[in-house]
Amino acid sequence: MSDTESDAQKGKSLSDADIEKLATLSRLTLEQDERKELRTKINSVIKYFQKLEELDTTEVEPLSHVHGQQNTFRADTCRETGALGEAIRQGVPDRSGNFIKVPLVIDQ
């Protein structure tokens, strides 16, 4: 195992420092009892995944969906919206012709 692998990947559990770092990255403020509970829960999930890693899955085909169904898509076609479309356009604060103007939400 490389030196860069985490303790969890080596089969160990997360430390208090690991939980504190996760809380910081998640922008969570946790009390001591909440950190302890979270650590217990996350470590149980890690142990479960470690148990799953013991399974031999060489003969198992990968799945994209467990139910076996595939998405069905309809054709993307333009159609007239009639009076409803015009009513919607009339109710917006800013528009240009048939287009609704919206504020920029992504910084450039």
MOBELZI-V643667 format. One record per backbone hydrogen bond with DSSP energy under -1.0 kcal/mol. NH is the residue of the N-H (numbers start at 0). CO is the residue of the C=O. If there is no record, write none. Layout:
<<NH:CO> <NH:CO>>
This chain:
<<4:1> <9:5> <10:7> <11:6> <18:14> <19:15> <20:16> <21:17> <22:18> <23:19> <24:20> <25:21> <26:23> <27:22> <34:30> <35:31> <36:32> <37:33> <38:34> <39:35> <40:36> <41:37> <42:38> <43:39> <44:40> <45:41> <46:42> <47:43> <48:44> <49:45> <50:46> <51:47> <52:48> <53:50> <54:51> <59:56> <76:74> <85:81> <86:82> <87:83> <88:84> <89:85> <90:86> <95:98> <98:95> <100:93>>
